[in-house]
Amino acid sequence: MLSRFARRFGSIRSSVAVQRRSLATRSVTVNGASYRLPVAGRPVVGVCLDGSAHEYFEQAANAGAMPNWSAITGRALSADASAAKFEASLRSAAEAEAEGGGGSSASGGPEYGHHALVSGAMPTFTNPNNVSIMTGVAPAVHGICGNYYLDTTAGQGQEREVMMTDPKLIRANSIFAALSAAGCRIVILTAKEKLRSLLSHQLQLSDAPAAAAGGAATTQPLVLSMEKVHSDPQLVARAISSQSQSFGLASDSGEAKSLRSVLSTLTPPDIYNPDISTHMIEFGARLMAHDLRWRPQVPTLYYLSSTDYLQHT
């Protein structure tokens, strides 16, 4: 499974890179931290591999089963050498861009990735960690302290566990929503339906283009869960209609036909099928290729969150 994931994930590796630009780059401030907008034509991709552990990837990479993962992260080098190479590649790209050379390598981004470990949010459950990624703060700040909370409002003896999926429970602002308001296209794909509403927190989801900061038009965010699409295939038709209206596309335009073709490939299996996560990632790669062809001028962020079913079986 890891080997197959690595081969498929490698097809989009040229676009999976941390993007750093000059201080003049637009940024947004969310929950006390500053975040730069992605560079147009060089989308930023975040992938949350739910239920994973670093050791899974270390062992697979050491066995030679994940060559693309090794290339993305630069883990063929030591941690210090990887960081140094990555920083040097970013400086070179920035200098080339300042001189009008575009600043990208032949692969479309920095030549080296950077491999490092960070601490997960505690408790290490799906909901708290995904919301921590979305907000940039810990569960103690954003309020999603677990997958469930105990509702005691009905009185003693009537307590019940409630899954924490209501975005009203979130006490912090969304990085995704702030980037969207600043003109960034946001695409969120999840395997699990329970994450869809949480990750939609503060996003403006409507058929009409929203007004970005400074008066510029932006596009409606696309938020889909594979689990929900599997149970309600009509969601694909509604997504096609919604995205087409958001972009103002004529139904017979080349871009509209391409969008319909890409979204029509969204046929995920059941949530308990191990292939659902790879289906999601493959669909994300096709959608990104479409966006890069038809909307390269739009800064875009993709966030994909897998299921942990395979690791728990």
N, C-alpha and C positions, 0 to 999 in steps of 0.2 A: 504493500500500500504506500509506504513512504517513498519507495523507488518510483512508483508510477506518479505519485504526487509531484516529485521533484522534476520529472521529465515534463509534465504538463505546466507546472509553475514556471519552469525555465523559459517557456516561450514568451513570457512577458517580463523577463528579468531586466531588459534594457530600460524599462520604465519604473522599476521598483528601486528607487534610490531616494535618499534624503536630498532635498533640493535646498541649496543655500545660495543666496544672492547678495548684492550690495546692500548697504544700509538704506538705499532709496526704495527698496522693495516694499510694497504695501503690506501691512500687517494688521492684525486685530488683537485686541487685548481681551482675554476671557479669564475670569476668576483670578486676576492678578498676574497672569503670564501673557507674554506676547507670542503670537504665531504668525509666520509669514504666509501669504497666499502662495499656492503653487504657481509655477511659471507656466504661461500659456504654451501648449505644445509639449510639455514635459510633466504629465500628471503624476501626482503622488498617490501611492497605493499602500494602504494599511491592511494587513491580514492578521486576524486573531485566530490562532489555532487552538480552539477551546479544548481544555483537558489535557494539553500536551505538557511535556517536560523537556528540559534542555537535553537530558540524557538520550532521549529518543533520536534526536537529530545528530548528536555527537557520535553515537554508535553507528548510525546509518552512514554518516559522512566518512567516518574512519574506515568503514567497509567499502567505500567507493560507490555506494548506492545512491548518493545525492550530489553528483558533480555540479549541477546547476545551483543547488543551495550553497555549496562551498564557494562557488564563484560570486554569487550575490553577496554573501557575507564577508568574503575575503578571508575565510577561516583557514585557507591554505597557509596563511601567514600567522605569525604570533599576534596576540592581541595588540601589543604596542606597535608592531610593524604594520598591522592592518590599519590602525588609526592614523599612523603617519602617512601611509600611502593614500588613504582616503582624503585626508586634509590637503595633501599636496595636489591631488587630482582636482579638488574643489577650487584651490587657489589658481591652478592653471586654467580651469574653465572660466573663472571670474575674470582673469586677466585677458583671456582671449575675447570674452564678451565685451569688456571695456574697450577693446581695440576694434570692435565691430566684427569679430570673427564668429560670433554665435555661441562659443563657449561649450559646445557639446562634443563628445567623442563620437567615433564612428557608430557606437552602439546607442547613441542618443542620450547618454548621461555619463556621470563620472565612471571611470574605468574600474574603480574599486569600491566595494561596499565596506561597511564597518560592522564588526561583530562584537557585541558586548551583552552582558546580562544586566537586567534591571529587576528590582523587587516587584512582585505582584502585590495587588491590593489584598488586604485581609478583611474578611475571610476569602479564600481563593475559590469563590463560586462564579458561575457565569455572569449573573446580573451585576454584582458589584464591580467586577473587573471591566466589563464592557462599558459601564457607565463611567468608571474612572478614566478609561481611554477617551471617552467622549467629552469629559469635562476637565481632565487634567488634574483632578483633586482626589483625595482619599474618600472612602465611604463615610468616614466621620463628618466630612464636609458636605458631600453630595446627597447623603441620606439613604442610599440604597445599600443597606447593611447586610443583606443576605438575599437568597432567592425567595424567602418567605418571611413574613412577620406575624406575630400573634395579635389578632384583633380581640381586644377585651371590652369593646364598647357595649356588647350585649349583656354584660354582667357576669358575675362569678358562675362558673359551671357552663357558660355558653361561649367560652372562648373558641376561636377557630383560627387555623392557619390560612393566610392569604398570600398568594404569590405576588411578589413585588414587580408588577408589570405596568402599573399606572404611572405615566410620566408626571402626574401631579405630586407624586412622592419625592421627586427630584428637587433638591434645594440649591442647585448650582446651575450656571449657564452652560450651554452647549457650544463646544468649539465648532462643530459642524454647522450649527445654525448661524453663528457669527461669520464664518467663512462664506456661507451662502448669501447672507445679507450684504456682504462686501463684493459679490459678483462671481463667486466661485461655484462651479457646478458640483453638486454633491450626489454621489451614487452610493447607496448603502444596500448591501446584499447580505442576508443572514440565512443560515440553515434553519434556525429555530424561530418559530412564530413569536415566542414570548419576548424576543428582543426587538421586534419591529417597532412597537409603540414606544419603548424606552429610547431607542436610538433616533426616533422621530421628534424627540423633545425640542420644542421651540422652532422647528422647521415649518415654513409656510408651504403647506401642501394644497395646491389648488391648480386648476387647469390653466389659469392665466399666468403669464410671466410676472414675476415679482419685481419690485423696484429695488435695485441695489443701492448701497451707499453712494452718494454723489449723483444719483439720478440715472445711473446706467441700468439697462434691463438685464436681468439674470434669468436663468431657467429654473423650472420647477425641479426640486430634488426628486430623485427616484429612489424609493425605499421599498424593497421587496423581500419577503421571506420565502424560501424554497418550500417550507412546510405548508404555508398557506396557498401557494400557487398549485401545489400538488392536489390539495383538497378542493380548490376552486380555480380551475383553468381559465375561467372568464377574466381573472385578474390580468392575464396577459393582454387581452383585447383592450381592457380599460387602461392599462399602462401605455399601450401603443397610442390610443386616442389622446390620453393626457399629455404624453411627451410630445406628440405631434402638435397639439394646440399650444403647448408651452413654447415650442420653437417657431410657431407660426408657419408650419409646413403645409404646402399644397399636397393633397393626397397622391397626386401623380408625379411628384418631384422625385428625383433620384435619391435624395436624402431620406424622404419618407418611405420609399420602397426598401432602402437599406435598413432603416430602423425596424420596419415590420419584419424583414427577413431575420434580423438578429434576435428580436424579442420572441419571434415564433419558435426559436430553438430552445426556449425556456420550458423544458418538460422534465422537471426534477422527479426523482423517485420518492418513495416514502421516507419519512424522517428517520426510520430505523434501518434504512439501507445505507451501508458504508459509503456508497458512491455519491451520496447527496452533496457532500462537501466538494468533491472534485467537479461535479456538475456545476455547482455554483461558481467555482473558480474559472472553469472553462468558459462559462457564460460571461463572467466579468471580463475575461480577456477579449472575447468577441465584441462586447460592448465598447471596451476601450479602443479597440482597433477602429470601430465605426466612428467614435467621437473624434479620434485623431485625424481621420480622413475628412470628416465633414465639419468639425468645429475645432480646428487646431488653435484658434485664437482664444478659446475659452479656458481659463485655468480650471482644473478639475481635480477633485479628490475622490478616490474610491476607498470604501471601507468594507471589508468582507469578513464575516465572522462565521466560523465553521461549527459543526456539532462535535460533541465529545463522546458520542455514542460508541465509536470504535474503541476508544481507549478504555471504556468501562465494561467491555464485553470480553 
